[in-house]
């Protein structure tokens, strides 16, 4: 069976049946961990201590077969975790001529597929991998005989259902303004760091205490203190053309990140300006907010802000800012006065009348 992480987790909550093999694949670590945790909780009764086996990247198929098929001495079951098996990414060796028929030897991938296709009732196997080739025989076999769970990364416009589910775990909920603020922070990133957000939501719950309606002020209090978010806040200040705030945040970013952080910061600022330029050009062509949101895969609230902020800049100033940031990013590997150059670029962009 093929499914996604959210559907699989919901099915485990509602269905008492438990698969014996789960393959979780995709780049979102939060979902992979959540799938593994829920799978184990369903596989074993509370207080039951299974025999644990762990395999990473390179391992002997004989050892894996022993872990899966050896019956535990004291009852219970086997919990076998396989992380990023290299056999799934290695190119299969070419068959030698004349090896067809009864005498042919199975490839490591075929051995691996066979082991996971025939797991005894007392064993549960959890396989994690970042990438999975859907054309492989392994994927096709697991789709028939196990559960294959895709764990994709989320974009900021897909974030609200996940945020609501996180608040539900604390018996709380976010106000619309609080949800919008988190999405505004996250919109500067190509993909949203869910593990990071989960940690900060736990801090919001602690900060809010008995209050179960979380406000935008709660979000700002926690997130604005973090280096990971300060770059997003700097981008927002640039978009709003608040020069004093830009210079203050740039100073903080330089202190927190040092010379290693300027490349990522410049790239985020470049992405922010590119988004404003795209929105500005689409508005010029007569596109409405919902059409822009659909085309650029942005949350409607982020589009609304971008439409407002794009009015503060000319197309030429945005284009020039992007060129300067691209040059700075290219030169940053060689060191030099990159932070002062970034300050000059932002002062020129934001301070221009």
N, C-alpha and C positions, 0 to 999 in steps of 0.2 A: 504494500500500500504506500502511496506517495501522499504526503500532506505537508502542511506548514506548521511552524512551532505553535502558533496561537491555537490552531484547530486541534493539534495533538494534545496540548495541555488541557484544553477544555474537555476533550474526549476522556482523558484519564480521570478527570474529576467526576464525570457522569457515568462512566462505564467500569464495572468491576473487573472486567477481563484485562489481562496484561500481556503484552507481547513478550517474547523471549529474546528478540533481537531488535535493537533500534539503531539506526544509522542517522546521526545528526550532522548535517553538512551546511556550510555557509560561513560568511565572514562575521556574523554578529555573535560575539562571544557570550553576551548576556543570554541569548536564546539557547545556545548550545548548553550552557550551564544549567539553565532552568529546565530544559528537557531531561538532562541527566539526573538532576535532583528529583524531579517528579517521577521519572521512570523507576529509580531505586526505591522511592517511598512506596510506590504501588507494588513493586516486585516482592518486597519483604515486609513481614508483619512488624509492628512497633516492638522494639527491643530485640528483634532477631539480628544476630551478627553473622552475616555470610562470610565465606572464605573469599578474600579479595585478591584479585590478580590485576596487574597493570602492565601494559605493553605500549611502548612509544617508538614510532618511526620504524627502526630496524629491529626485527626479532625473528627467532626461529619458529617456523610453522609447527614443528614438533612440540615446542613449549606451549604455544597457543592451544594446540589440540589437547594437550594434557590439562591445561587450565579449564577448558570448556567441558571436557568429558570425564574428568576424574570426580567420582562421587565423594563429597565431603565426609570425613571420618565421623564427625559428631552430628550428622544430619544437617539441616539447614540447606543452603544453596551456594552456588558460586556466583560472584559478581565480577565480571570480566570487563575491564575498560581498555579500549584500544584507541590511542591518540595519534592522529596523522600518520597512518601506516604508509610507509614509502612505497609499498607494493602497488598502491593505487595510482601513483604518479610516475612510476618507472615504466619505460618503454619495454613491452614484452619482448623477450629474445626471439629471434626468428627460428622457426622449426627447421631442423636439419632434414634434408631429403632422405626419404626412406624410413622415417620414424612413424608413419601413420599406422594405425591398427592397434593391436593389443599391446605392443611394446612401447608405445609412446609415453613419455613422462609428462605429468601435469606441470604447467608453469606455476611459479609462486602465486600469481593472481588467481589461477584456477584452484589451487589448494586453499587459498584464503576464502574464496567464494564458497567452496564446498564445506569448509568448516562452519561458516556462518549460516549455511543453508540447512544444517542438520544439528541443531542444538538440543540437548536433552532437557527434560522438564525441570531438572534441578539447577539449571544454569541460566543466567541472564547476561547478555552481551550488549555493551554500549560502545559503539564505534563513533568517534568524532573526527571530522576532517573538514578543512577549510574549503576545498574544491572537490568536485565529483564530476566525472565525465559521464554524461547520460548515455553516451554511445557504448560504454563498456558493458561487457557481460555481467560484471559485478552489480552495476546499477540495476540492470534489468532483472537479474535474479533476486536481489534484495527487494525490489518493488513487488515481486510475486510472493516471496516467502517471509518477509520481515516488514518493518515499518521504516520508511525513509522520510526523514523530517528535514525540510529545508528551513534554514535559519538566516533569512536575508537581513541586511542592514535596513534601517528606516531612514527616510528623509523627514525633514522637519514638518512637512505638511501632513505626514501620516502619524504624527506623534500623539494627538489628543486621546484616542482610545487607550493607548498604553499608559499615559499619565493618569487618566482616571482610574485605571486598574491598580496602579501603584498607590494612589491615595486611598482607594477602597481597603487596602490591606491595613490601614491605620484607622479605619472608620471615619475617614475625612474626605473632603472634596476641595478641588481648586475652584476659585471664582473664575469667570471668563477672562477677566483681566490678568489673573495669575497665569492661566494657560497660555494666553497670548504672549505674555512676557517671556515665558520659557521658550516658546516657539521663535520669538524674535531673537533671543540669544542663540538658539540652535540653528537658525536659518543661515548663518554665515558658514556653517560646516557642510561639506558635501554629504556626509552621513553623520547621524547623531550617536554620540558615545553613551549607550544605554547604561552600561555598568557605572559610569561616572554619574549620570543623572540619578540612578538608583541610590547611590551613596548620598548625594546631596538632598534627595527627597527624605531620606531617613533623618538627616540633620534638620530639615524643615519640621518634621514631625516632633522632634525633640524640642526645637525652638518654640513651636506653637503650643506645646503642652496640651492642655485640656481643650483648647480651641480646635474645632474640627472643620472650620471653614477657612481655608488657607487663602490669604490675600496676596496681591501683587507685591505688597511691602515685605511679606515673608520671603517671597522668592528673591527679591532684590537684596534683602539682608544677607541671605546665605550665598547667593551666586556671585554677587559683586566683589566678594573678598577673594575670589579664586583666580589664580593665574590663567587657568584654562578658559575662563570666561572674560577676563579683562581684555583679551584681544577682540572678542565680540563687542564688548562695550566700547572699545576704541573705534571700531568700525561704525557703530551707531552714532557716536559723537561726530565722526567725520561726515556721515550722511546728514546729520542735523546741522552741520556747519557751526558747531560750538567750539571755537578755537581754544578758549581757556581750558575747557574740559579735555580737548584733544591733547594739549600739551601736558596736562596733569597725568592723564592716563598713559601717555607715551613714556613719561618719566618713570611711572610705576612699572610699566612693562619692561623697560630697559633694566631696572633694578632687579626684577624677578627673573628675567630670562637670560640676561647677559648676552654675549655675542652669539650664542647658539640659537637664540629664539627669533632672530630678526627675519630669517628666511620664511618661516611659517607665518609670521605676522604679516609680512609684505604680501604673501600669497593670499591670505584672507582678505586683506584690504583690496587687492586687485580684484578678487571675486566679488567683493561688495560693490566696487565701482562698475564692474562689468554688468552686474545685475541691474543697477540703476540705469545704465545706458540702454540695456535691453528693454526695460520697462518704458523708458522715455521714448525710445524709437517706436514701440508698439502703440503707446498712447498717441503719438504723432500720426500714426497710420489709422487711428480711430478705434483701436481695440478697447473693449470694456474690461472691467476688473476681473470678471469671471473667466473671460477668454485668456487674459494674461496668466491667471493662476493655472489654468489648464495647460497652456503651452509651456510655461516655464517650470511647471511642477512645484509651485509655491503655495503656501497657505494663503487664503484670501486676506487675512489680516496683514501678513507680510507684504502682500501686493499693495494693499491700501497704504501702508507706510512708505513703500518704495515709490509709489506714485506721488505721494506728498514730497518726499525727499528729493526726487528727481527734478522737481521744479526749482530747487535751490542751485542747480548747476546747468551750465550750457553743455551741449554735446561735445564741443571742442575741449572744454575743461576736463570732462570725464575721460575723453580719449587721451589727452596729454598726461593726466594723472596715471592712467593705466600704463602708458609707455614708460614713464619715469619709474614706476614700481617694478615693471618687468626688467628694466635695466639694472635697478638696484638689486633685485633678486639674483640676476645672473652674476653680478659683481660681488655678491656677499660672500661667496666661497673664498675669495681672495683676501677677505678682511678689510682693514682700512676704516675710514670714518663713515661706516654705513649708518649708524644711528643718527648722526648729525645730518646725513644726506636725507634720511627718511623724514626727519623733522622739517627740513627745507621743502621737501615735496609736499608734505601735509599743510604747512603754512601757506605755501603758494596756492594749493587747491582750496583750502577752507577759508583762508583770509582774503581771497580774491573777491572784489566787490562786483 
